[in-house]
């Protein structure tokens, strides 16, 4: 049996998987609100106590929203510290891996079925090429997938906290305005759920009905719905700016990693705005990097549609331990 976890600032997903040749098969999964528990161990106690007759756990892998250093993870938005050795000793697991959450998600890429991907750009993947993953959700994450003898080996980053680079006069105005309240504007201050809200307020002189949600967590979804239905021209502009910035950063990542094996777009936002990503603005910004336009036009680009790629990727890595 394999134990996998996708530990986020808002939600944590846990799963028990059976090893299989193609990819691990889920036996039981559960979703938890992260801050409802005092730590990872307490959450695991609750999850495993409800999983009867699971048998011994051969390996465990946890994808964590935060940096992982020397087997210890400190979450960015949750006051937890997770130690691999402690988890292994407490739950009798001999092999435990802690990964950055995007690194864990990247392990799912090679295991995804064709119908779990939506192609934005067919391109022409090079068999020897490396790949890259970018994912906007609660925050923004990026990971590299190094090609080692035909096998992708993921590598973590904290690129979401890097500086956002404005490209257009409108983006320059946006950064100038946002920097007055934030000081430094990070990539995830633009490319995330809260980033879409920032763009919404920038685009509106007066908030429209999409910005009147009782729960602030519902704002990104309401803005997206308003934009996709054309209900508000300012919401349309906010989403168009988001999509263009997303494509531009995906292109930057492709250049940094020479991702001739493909760029994968993960995270919770992309499947929800797929029509906007397919409308052309994403790829226009992705390719518009002369003199590298032709190189980027040949890079395959696909959106991950699997509902829990972080959990799947953690299970894939657990099977490798």
Secondary structure, 3 states (H helix, E strand, C coil): CEEEEEECCCEEEEEEEECCCCCCEEEEEEEEEHHHCCCHHHHHHHHHHCCCCCCCCCEEEEEECCCEECCEEECCCCCCEEEHHHHHHHHCCCCEEEEEHHHHHHCCHHHCCHHHEEEEECCCCCCCCCEEEEEECCCEEEEEEEEECCEEEEECCCHHHCECCCCCHHHHHHHHHHHHHHCCCEHHHCCCHHHHHHHHHHHCCCCCHHHCCCCHHHHHHHHHHHHHCCCCHHHHHHHHHHHHHHHHHHHHHHHHHCCCCEEEEECHHHHHCHHHHCCCHHHHHHHCCCCCHHHHHCCCEEEECCCCHHHHHHHHHHHHC
